[in-house]
Amino acid sequence: MSVDLAQIEELLFEFEDLMMQKSVLVGIAPSSMAGVQLLAEYYDDEGNQHLKITVLIELTGSRSIDEDTREVIADTTSDWLRDNGLHERLELIGLDPEVMNYFAIDVVHV
């Protein structure tokens, strides 16, 4: 893959702001959610390079997120990004959106 992660992360930063403005995860993530970050990293799967997106949920307090909720957050985020033009934007910078095939959820307490 020839697309630099910095380009992808810059693009994802725009979508982070939109997700918060549009309250995409409200009602799904805990009410103590203070923010969301989208982090990209390449990984290798049997010689093929793919893109993993980590959805970092910023929570106040000590609440955690169970596995079922993590799955819903991952699916909702993936669908919302696709429906709001991320795939087209990735193509514009030379990246096939099909390589973005893994969404992970992580939590940080702020």
DRENKOLMI-580574 format. One record per residue: residue in three letters; x negated, y, z of N, C-alpha, C, O in turn. Coordinates in steps of 0.02 Angstrom, whole numbers, plus 50000, padded with zeros to 5 digits. Layout:
<atoms>
ALAXYZXYZXYZXYZ...
</atoms>
This chain:
<atoms>
MET499584994150000500005000050000499565006150000499095006750039SER499725010549956499305016449950499595022549985499275027849985VAL500175021950013500485027750046500215028150117500255023450156ASP499955033950133499665035250199500215035450252500745038350241LEU500085032550309500575032550364500765039650384501335040850405ALA500305044350379500455051250398501025054050355501445057850380GLN501045052350290501585054550247502255051550269502765054950270ILE502235045250287502845041750308503085044750374503685045950383GLU502625045850420502815048550486503085055650480503545057450518GLU502815059550435503075066250424503805065950400504235069850422LEU503935061350355504605060250330505075057850386505635060350393LEU504835053150426505245050450481505395055850533505925055850564PHE504925060550542505035065950590505655070050572506035072050615GLU505745071250506506345074950483506975071050501507475074050522PHE506955064550493507545060450508507665059850583508245059150604GLU507145060150624507235060250697507675066150717508155065350755ASP507505071950691507885077950708508615077350686509065079050724LEU508725074750626509405073850601509795068850644510385069850657MET509455063550665509795058550707510045061650772510595060250794MET509635065950801509835069150864510395074250851510875074650889GLN510325078250797510835083150781511515079950767512035082550786LYS511495074350733512115070850714512355065950768512875062650759SER511985065450823512175061050879512295053850856512765050650877VAL511845051350813511925044750783511965039250836512345034550828LEU511565039750889511535034350938511955035751001511945031751048VAL512315041351002512745042851059513305037551062513625036151012GLY513395034751121513895029551130513595022551121513915017551138ILE512995022251093512645015851084512075015451134512035010751174ALA511635020451131511075020851179511355023251246511885026251248PRO510995022051300511215024551366511315032051365510985035651328SER511765034451408511905041651411511295045551436511275051651429SER510805042151464510205045451487509695046451431509125048451444MET509895045051368509435046051312509285053551305509735057651299ALA508635055151305508425062151298508165063551229508125069351208GLY507975058351191507705059351125507565052751091507635047451121VAL507365053251028507195047350989506605049050944506565054550917GLN506155044350937505595045050891505585039050844505765033450864LEU505385040150782505315034850733504585034250717504275038950691LEU504295028450731503575027350721503475021850669503825016750669ALA503005022950624502885018150570502215014750579501725017750602GLU502195008450559501555004850557501604999250506502114995950499TYR501054998250470501024992750423500854986350460500504986450510TYR501114980750435500924974150461500894969350404501204970350351ASP500514963950413500394958950362500814952750376500824950350433ASP501164950350325501564944250331501384939650273501614940650217GLU500984934650287500764929850237500464933150176500614931350119GLY500034938050188499694941450134500064947250103499804950750059ASN500674948450124501074954050099501114959450153501244957950211GLN501004965650132501034971050180501744973850183502054975150132HIS501984974750244502654977350257502604983250305502074984550334LEU503164986750313503194992550356503684991250413504264989550402LYS503434991950473503854991350533504004998250559503555002450565ILE504634999450575504835005750606505025004250679505455000150692THR504695007750724504875007150795505305013150812505115018850802VAL505895011650839506345016850863506205017550938506385013250978LEU505875023050955505685024251024506225028551057506315034451040ILE506575025551103507115029051139506835032051202506545028551244GLU506905038651209506665042151269507245042551318507765045451303LEU507145039651377507665039551429507435043251491506855043051509THR507915046751522507775049451588507985044251639508415040051624GLY507695044451697507865039451748507535032851735507045032451697SER507795027651766507465021151762507865015851724507705009951726ARG508385017951690508815013251654508435009751598507975012651569SER508625003651584508314999951529508854998551476509435000351485ILE508654995351421509114993751367509094986151356508554983451345ASP509674982851360509684975651351509594973651277509634977951232GLU509474967351266509324964851198509894965951149509774967751091ASP510514965051171511084966151126511124973451103511234974851044THR511024977951150511034985151134510444986951088510524990951043ARG509864983951100509294985151057509444983150985509264986650938GLU509784977450977509954975150910510444979950875510374981450816VAL510934982450913511414987150885511064993750867511204996550814ILE510604996050909510225002150894509815001150831509805005550787ALA509474995450825509064994150765509504994050702509324997050652ASP510064990450705510504990050647510804996850629510824998750570THR511025000550679511325007150668510815011850638510965015450591THR510205011850666509675016250640509505014550569509465018950526SER509395008150555509225005950488509765007950438509615010650385ASP510395006650454510945008350409510995015850399511095018250343TRP510935019750454510995026950449510425029950406510545034350365LEU509825027550416509265030050376509375028550302509265032850260ARG509595022450287509735020650217510285025050188510215027750133ASP510825025850226511405029650201511265037150195511625040650160ASN510745039550229510585046650228509965048350188509675053750196GLY509755043850144509255045450094508535043650108508095045550070LEU508405039950162507705038150175507405034050119506835035150099HIS507785029350092507515025050039507305029149979506775028049950GLU507715033849959507555038149903506935042449917506505043349874ARG506895044949978506315049049997505675044949998505145047449979LEU505715038550019505125034250018504905033049946504305033049932GLU505385031949901505205030949831504855037049802504395036449762LEU505065043049823504755049249798504015049749818503625052949783ILE503825046649874503115046849894502745040549872502175039549891GLY503085036349832502755030549803502795024149842502395019549832LEU503285023549887503345017549928504015014049912504545017149914ASP503975007649897504575003649886504925002649953504634999849999PRO505555004949960505905004350024505974997150048506084996050107GLU505924992350003505994985250023505434982950070505524977950105VAL504874986550072504334984550118504504986450190504194983950237MET504994990950199505204992950265505744988050287506334988950274ASN505524982750321505994977350334506034975150407506294969850422TYR505764979150451505764977150522505854983250565505464987950562PHE506374983250607506504988650653506444985850724506784981050742ALA506014988950764505924986950834506164992650878506144998450858ILE506374990850937506614995950985506144995851045505984990651073ASP505935001851065505515002551124505815008151166506185012351141VAL505645008151229505915013151276505335016451312504855013151332VAL505395022951320504925026651362505345030951410505855033851390HIS505125031351472505475035351522505135042151527504535042551538VAL505535047351518505265054151519505495057951580505325063751588
</atoms>
